[in-house]
Amino acid sequence: MKSIFTIALLMVTINFYGQDTKRISFLDLVGNHIQVPRGCQAQSEYELLACNGTSIKWSYYSDDMLSAVFDATIDAFGADNSSKTEVVFTSFGSKLTGYKFKSGTTFQYFLKGTIKDQPLMINLGTPMDISNSENLDGVLKLVFEKVG
């Protein structure tokens, strides 16, 4: 009887903890699959948090909603931050435009554009000041091919 209880407890434990360990291996940026780098963990197929100090997330919108959400985000973030600089990134052959803000030792990038006919906004936080393509490394090299 004791061994049956032990086996049942073991099965419940494996089942319970097995559900939590399901890892997301690839990010999905409008059908473009980006492998999650070793040592990093994705929150979802659209969000990578604290991967070597870099976090990136994208959200899909309609054309009208994208402009409204992007403008509201820039207004809200820029209200307390005077370091607003225009930036241009290229991702999967598509031009994304937006702004860079410096906040302490972190840089925050908000980008908008269209990839494969899908309007989207990218929110990127990183300790790196990305001013040209040579500054791209790690996961950012997988998402963006050009800066400037």
Phi, psi and omega in degrees: 000320180296321181289326178294317178297318180296316179295317179298317179297318179298316180296317179297317180297314179297317180296315182296309182284335177296328179289326181285338185268005178293114184261147174270120185268334183227141170272153181237104178254092182050051178084353175271117183270126182241120182292135176291124182299151178303135180085359180246158182226132179274140174283322179205185177289353183240008186209128177238124183251137171047052176265099186055039178088355183251134174236139180218140180212143175229152181226143181261143182217169166281167180304313182296314181294323181302311181299316181294313181293316181298311180299318179296320179295314180296317179299315181293314182288322182284345181299325181253010185219120183263007185265032184290124179228136178288142179222157175225126177239157173240129180228121180050044176080001182248139180279130176241132180245156179174211186223151175245137175235143174257130180225097184068240179258010183244147174248134180245126180243133174239119184236146175225152179172195181228127174240127181050048179064015179247112176293139181207162174236135178246133176247118184234127174239130184205154175282356183265137173272101185271103181249346177205174185297333179293340180280353180280130173211173179056225183295331181294330176292334178278334183267321184241142176251345184209145174233133179102000000 
